[in-house]
């Protein structure tokens, strides 16, 4: 029995290898010609961390504390949002992330991992199995892919996402957002578009309440709020939470076939009942600060 079970696992691995090679023959052969790196502070479960999986695939380099990076760094202490104007910086210096826990942010020696080009990501939706449909909760590979998509390096983004079975859904869910951001010339333009998107979502929320009534379970009722999550960000505005709820409502109605099982559905129901949305989680549920929601 044990031998048969092992054989089944081997066949499964071979099937997925063949599937990926047949489905992404051009993407697998793509070479990312700029440095892709991370400062990893080991706050994640190494078996589930997307950054460590990229390292095992030799798609990312781990940097030591004290190492400088001259490209774009997705960092929680950044004050400027990423934009297409950063393409030249990425082309010359590469792209890096800070892999750490939001709850342990005070432990990070940011002065030793500083970069002249620190950036935040705009409003995007996570599609990894743990946080599918949750705004702002991108994991490491999603953050890197988002930055590449936003700066016109689609093939590099797809190459990073290829090792992940859910990778294809990231662009399909965020395409309409990324395309709008990519029309901008600079950070100010991306900030303006992000504000427009959030305003549209708030208006959709108001329309949904008018159409569905006050007690629709798929729309949060502010008169009967649930207690906020213990990990929720106290700085998040009510408008951000409304936007998150509305977008989850959109995904529930239009993108169910991309979801991954019962846990995702339970999350959606919980969200629409009014739970607060907190910033980005990694695959193993650790806070990831580089795409923290902000009002610019």
N, C-alpha and C positions, 0 to 999 in steps of 0.2 A: 504493500500500500504506500509506504513511504517513497519507494522508487517511482511509482506511478505518479504520485503527487509532484515529485521533483521534475519528472518528464513534462507534466502539464505546464509547470512554470517555465521550462525551457521553451516549449512551443509558444507560450504566450509572449515571451520576450522576442522570439524570432518573428512572430506575427507583427508585433508593434514596430520592430526594426524595419520590416519590409514595408509596412504601411507608411511609415515616415519617409522612407527612401523613395517610394513611388509617389507619394503625395507632394513632397517638397524636394524634388531632385535639384532644382536650381538654388533653393535657399540653403540646403545643406552644404553646397559647394561655395557659398558666399564667404569671402574673407573680410573680416572687419579690419580695416587698415589704420585705425586709430586706437590708441590705448583705451581700454575699458577696465576700470579699477574700482576697488572699494576698500574702505577702512572698516574692518570687521572687529567688533568688540565682543564677540561670542555671547551675545545676549539671546541668541536663537538656538533652538534644537537643531544640531547640525544635520540630522537626518531629514529635516523638513524645510530647511532654509533654502530659498531659491538662490541666494547669493553663493552659498557653498556648492549647490548643484552646478551653477555656472563655472565655479572654480574647478570642479571635477571634470567638467567638459572642456577645460582650458579656454573658456570664453571670457574669463575675467581674471585680473591679477589682484592679489591681496597686497595692500600697502601697509608698511609699518608706520606706527605713530611717529611723527617727526618728519615723515616723507612729505614733500611738497608736490602738488599736482597743478600743472599750468593750464589744464583744460577746464571745462565746466564741471562744477561739483554741486550735486543736489544736496543741500544742507538745510537743517532746521533753522539755522541762524541767518540764512540769506534774507535779504530785503527786496530782492528783485525777482520777478517771475520770468521763467524761461520763455524765449520767443524765437521766431525764425532768424532774428538778427544774430543769434548766438551760433549760427551754423559755422561761420569762419573760425570761431574759437574752438569748437569741437573738431573741425577738420584739422586744425593745427596742433591741438593739445589733448584731445580725447574727452572722455566722459567718466565721471566717478560718482559714487554714492557713499554716504555715511551709513553703515549697517549697525544700528544701535537701537536700544529700547528707549521709548519716550519717557517711561517712568524713571529711567536712570540717566536722564540727560545731563544732570549735574556732574556725573562722573566723567563725561567726555572732555578731553583736553583740546578744545577747539582751537586754541592758539597754536597747537602743534600740527594741526591738519588743515590749516587755513589755505585758501585759494583766492586769487584775485577775481575769480569769476564764479561766485556762489549763486545758486539759483533755487527757486521754488517752482513746483509744478502747478499749473492751473487746475481748475475743477475737472476731475476725471473719475471714472467708475472702475472699481476693482472687478476682475473676473476670475481670480484664483478660487479654487474650490472652497476655501475657508471663508472668504469674504465676498463671494460673488454678489454683485449688485450694490455693494456698499460704497458710497461716495468717499473719496479721499483715501481709502484704505488699500492703496497699491502696495504690493510687496516689492522687493528689490528689482527683480527682472522686469516687472511691469513699469517701474519708474524709469529704468534705463530705456526700455522700449518706447515709452511715451516721449522721452527726450529725443530719441532718434527719429520717431515719426514726426514730431513737431518741427524738427529742423531739416526734414526732407530726406532722411536716410532710411527709407522704408525697408530696404533689403537687410540692413543691419539690425533693425528692430525685429524683423521676422526671424533672422538667424538666432537671436537671443531667445526668442519664444519657442523655437522649434523643439527643444528637449522636453517641453511641458505639454501634456496631452490637452490641456485647456487653452494653450497659447493662442490658437486661432480666434477665440472668442473676444480677446482683448480689443483687437481692431474693429471687429464687427459691432461691438457694443459702443465703442468710443469714436467711431468714424465720424459721426456728425459733429462731435465736439472738436476733434482734431482738425477736421477740414476748416472749421471756422477759425480756429486759432492760427492755422497756417496761412490764412489770408492777411494776417497782420504783419506790419513791417517791424515792429519793435515791442518792447515790454509794455509800454503804455497802451498799445493797441490790443494786446492780449488781455490786459487788465480790463479794458473797456468791454471786450467781447464776453469775458467771464461774467462781468456784472450784468450784461444783457441776458446771458443764459440764466443766471440766477433769478433775474426779474421775470423772465418768461415762465420759469418753473413755479414761481410764487403765484403768478397769474393763473397758471394751469391748476394749481392747488385750489385757488379761490373758485374757479369755474367748476372744478370737480365737487366741491362742497355744495355749490348751488344746485348742481345736477343730481347729486346722489343723496342729499340730505345730511343731517348732522350726525347720524349714528351709523353711517356706512363703515363697516369694519375695515375696509381697505383704505380709509382715509382717517388720519389721526384726528381725534376729537379733543381740542384744546381745553374743553370744559371738564374732561375726565382724563387727565394725563396720568401715565404710569410714572412711578419713581424713576429718576434718571439713573443710567448705568453708573456704577461706581467708577468706571474708567473714563467716563465721558469728559470732554474738554469743557471746563467751566467758562471759557472765553467764547464759545460758539454762540452766535446769535440765533434767535428764534427763526429768522428768515433762512438761515443756513439749514436748520432742521426741517423746515417746511420744504425747502428745495430737495433735500435728500429724500423725504417721504414721497414727493411727487415723482421723482425720477424712478424710485423703486416701483411705484404704481405703474409707470410706463413700461418698465422691464417685465413686470408680472404679466401684463396684458400682451406684450409684443415679442418677448424673447424667451418664452418658457422653455423652448426646445434646447436652449443652450445651458440650462441649469443642471445642477448636479445633485439630485436626490432630495430626500425629505428634509434634511437639515436646512437647506436653502429655503424651501417653502416656509418652514417654521420661522426662519429669520424674517422673511418678507411680511408674514402676518404680524410678527412682533413689531416690526418697523411701522406698519400702518396703524397699529394700535397706539403708537405714540412714544415708543422708546427713543431716548436721545441717541443721536449718532455721534460717535467719537472718531478721532483721527485714525490714520492708517494702521492696519495690522499686517504683520507678516503671515506667512503660511502657518507658523506655529503659534500665532496669537500674541506676538510680542509687538509692542508699540513701535511704529516706524515713523519718525518725525519729518522725513524730507518732503512729504506732500501734505503737511498740516494745513487745514482749511484756514484761510485768512481773508479779510477784506482789505484790498490794497488801496 
